[in-house]
């Protein structure tokens, strides 16, 4: 009788029981400095402008090459395309051999050494926390805050902005300061809490809204120009003067999933990105506009000396008509 370990069935699930999607991408991409949701040079050709992204959506990794969108898919599809393989079985056998998983090949346990050389990304398997909110009527102070930005109570209702009576985080009561303005933004079962006067660390806490959620996505349909804002408040202001407006969750690359970018491209002839006019906003917008071939239109930098860097504060200080005049000057209206 010959003793030995019985080989297991080679499946994607069996491979991912031993290593992660991130491990597979990292092993087969020669440039190890890449990061999730950040543009990088495509492994499929020589190029000088980054056009390739590996993104994280609901804990699953996928890639897309924006210079050739037929190059897209999961980690196994990536290996298949990169090595010109014909079948999934060939892909799995290559990964099994290269990592020494021992599923269908001789086990070497090399994968344990390989994955020990680096840390897994912290947000690789992100699980969204439970946030529950009891709402109430807006106070006069809260309505006055929004009135500064040309928003009335109907605008707040239309944009799913709520006043909060009680807040629960993972079924535990979350403390609210009665003296601090606090609002809740509701997104299809998720909440983003907004404290306009809090410091940056606590301004949007807690928050379980997916990074790819968009405000006004449905308004981008058969548009000449889609105007993309970086926040709900900017979006609420801008759609008063530019109906084909939408907004992402922040100024990060992670907001621009392949699905979001493709939707914007398919439903508008031009896409205009508008982030803050400070150094961070400009740097991020330059990176994103270059990658996706968007245009851009920020609040003029001259207003930074007045501490005005976004459209909401511009409207508060100068009114909606001033925005209209500027957009006409830029030939967007």
Secondary structure, DSSP 8 states (H G I E B T S, - for coil): -----------HHHHHTTS-HHHHHHHH-S-TT--TTS-B--TTS--SS--EEEEEETTEEEEEETTSTTSEE-HHHHHHHHHT-SSHHHHHHHHHHHHT--SSS----HHHHHHHTS---TTTT-----EEEEEE---HHHHHHHHTTT--HHHHHHTTEEEEEEEEETTEE----TTS--EEEEETTEEEEE-TTS-TTTTT-SB---TT--BSGGG-SSEEEEEEESSHHHHHHHTTT-SSEEE-SSSSGGG--HHHHHHHHHHEEEEEEE--SSHHHHHHHHHHHHHHT-EE----GGGGGGT--SHHHHHHHH-HHHHHHHHHHTT--
